Amino acid sequence: MMSSYCWDRSVPINMLISDHQDGQLIARTVSHLGIKTVVGSTSKGGAKAVREMIKLIRGGEYVGITPDGPRGPRMRSSEGAVVVARLSGVPLIPVSFSTSRGKNLRSWDRFLVAMPFGRGVFVWGEPIYVGRDNVDQARKNLEDSLNRLTKEADQHVGRSPVVPASLEESAG
């Protein structure tokens, strides 16, 4: 939800959100922060969402994707963001956020809700370029980069890090 504060606000940003009830609650919430949404997920409406995101990118807008959602496993990237980057020709820009005052929800992803009067930090990673032949390696690079950035952001604000789901959880 804090992503609206780290982008050039003159350029619209669109977040991929699932059509599930929880996703639509998030969509209504982030709309108050100036974030538009694209509806879709790996399990429903994914192909249509990919086409829409590519169209938005080519039109000069930003697209944000949480690469482990909507079902997880936590902090393990699926290929969705990588596919969008490959098809659109733009790099993936990993970014993470943490705050000194916040609450991790008891959800599968341990979503962090920032509380007022805390110190927050955004940590940006190097762009990840996706070629035709490196989709799986780009997915792994994205996952590793985001996990490293999240740990770094948590360290900056003194927060105990959330750990990625184990590889056994990821396979099951």
C-alpha positions in Angstrom: 0.0 0.0 0.0 2.9 2.3 0.5 4.1 2.0 -3.1 2.2 5.1 -4.1 4.8 7.1 -2.2 7.8 5.9 -4.1 6.7 6.6 -7.7 6.5 9.7 -9.8 2.9 10.7 -9.0 2.5 12.3 -12.4 2.6 8.8 -14.0 -0.4 6.6 -13.2 0.4 3.3 -11.4 -1.6 0.2 -11.8 -1.4 -2.8 -9.4 -2.3 -6.3 -10.2 -5.0 -7.4 -7.8 -6.9 -10.7 -7.6 -10.6 -10.8 -8.2 -11.1 -12.5 -4.8 -13.0 -10.7 -2.0 -9.7 -9.8 -0.2 -8.2 -8.5 -3.4 -11.2 -6.3 -4.0 -11.0 -4.9 -0.5 -7.3 -4.0 -1.2 -8.3 -2.5 -4.6 -10.9 -0.2 -2.9 -8.4 0.8 -0.3 -5.5 1.6 -2.7 -7.8 3.6 -5.0 -7.8 6.3 -2.2 -4.1 6.5 -2.6 -4.3 7.1 -6.4 -3.4 3.5 -7.4 -5.5 2.0 -10.2 -5.9 -1.8 -10.5 -5.7 -4.5 -13.0 -7.8 -7.6 -12.0 -6.4 -11.0 -12.5 -4.3 -13.8 -11.0 -2.5 -17.0 -12.0 -5.7 -18.9 -11.3 -8.3 -16.6 -12.9 -8.1 -13.9 -15.6 -4.3 -14.1 -15.9 -4.0 -13.9 -19.7 -6.3 -10.9 -19.9 -4.5 -9.2 -17.1 -1.1 -9.7 -18.8 -2.5 -8.2 -22.0 -3.9 -5.2 -20.1 -0.6 -4.6 -18.2 1.4 -4.7 -21.4 -1.0 -2.2 -23.0 -0.6 0.1 -19.9 3.2 -0.2 -20.0 3.3 0.7 -23.7 1.1 3.6 -22.9 3.7 5.0 -20.5 2.0 3.9 -17.2 3.6 2.0 -14.3 2.6 -1.5 -13.4 3.2 -3.1 -10.0 2.9 -6.8 -9.3 3.3 -8.7 -6.0 5.1 -11.7 -7.5 4.1 -14.2 -4.7 0.3 -13.6 -4.6 -2.5 -14.2 -4.3 -2.0 -17.7 -2.9 1.7 -17.8 -2.3 3.8 -19.4 -1.2 5.0 -16.5 0.8 8.0 -14.7 -0.7 8.4 -17.2 -3.6 7.9 -15.6 -7.0 5.7 -17.0 -9.7 6.4 -16.3 -13.3 3.7 -13.6 -13.8 5.9 -10.5 -13.4 8.6 -12.1 -15.4 6.3 -12.9 -18.3 5.0 -9.3 -18.3 8.5 -7.9 -18.3 9.6 -10.2 -21.2 6.6 -9.5 -23.4 6.7 -5.7 -22.7 10.4 -5.4 -23.1 10.8 -3.5 -19.8 13.0 -4.6 -16.9 11.7 -5.7 -13.5 12.5 -3.1 -10.8 12.5 -4.9 -7.4 11.5 -2.7 -4.4 10.6 -3.4 -0.8 9.3 -1.4 2.1 9.4 -1.7 5.9 8.5 0.4 8.8 9.5 0.7 12.4 5.9 0.8 13.5 3.7 -1.7 11.8 1.7 -4.9 12.2 2.2 -8.1 10.3 -1.2 -9.6 9.6 -1.8 -13.3 10.3 -2.4 -13.8 6.6 -0.4 -16.4 4.4 1.9 -13.6 3.3 2.3 -11.8 6.7 1.2 -8.5 5.0 2.8 -5.5 6.8 0.4 -2.7 7.6 2.2 0.6 8.4 1.1 2.4 11.5 1.3 6.1 12.1 4.4 7.8 13.4 6.9 5.2 12.3 10.0 5.5 10.3 9.7 3.9 6.9 12.2 2.9 4.2 12.0 1.8 0.6 14.9 -0.2 -0.7 15.4 -0.6 -4.5 17.2 -3.3 -6.3 19.0 -3.4 -9.6 16.8 -3.8 -12.8 16.3 -7.4 -13.9 16.2 -7.8 -17.7 14.3 -10.7 -19.0 15.2 -12.3 -22.3 13.5 -15.1 -24.2 15.9 -17.7 -22.8 16.2 -16.7 -19.2 12.6 -16.6 -17.8 13.2 -19.1 -15.0 16.6 -17.5 -14.1 14.9 -14.1 -14.1 12.1 -15.4 -11.8 14.8 -16.7 -9.4 16.8 -13.5 -9.6 13.6 -11.5 -8.8 12.7 -13.7 -5.8 16.3 -13.6 -4.4 16.5 -9.8 -4.9 13.1 -9.1 -3.3 13.9 -11.3 -0.3 17.3 -9.6 0.1 15.7 -6.2 -0.2 13.0 -7.0 2.3 15.5 -8.3 4.8 17.6 -5.1 4.3 14.5 -2.8 4.7 13.6 -4.6 7.9 17.1 -4.2 9.3 17.1 -0.5 8.5 14.1 0.0 10.7 14.8 -2.6 13.4 12.0 -5.0 12.5 12.3 -8.7 12.8 12.2 -10.1 9.2 9.5 -12.4 7.9 11.1 -15.4 6.3 10.2 -16.9 3.0 8.1 -20.1 2.9 10.3 -23.2 2.9 10.9 -24.9 -0.4 8.8 -27.8 0.9 5.8 -25.4 1.5 6.5 -24.0 -2.0 6.3 -27.4 -3.6 3.1 -28.4 -1.7 
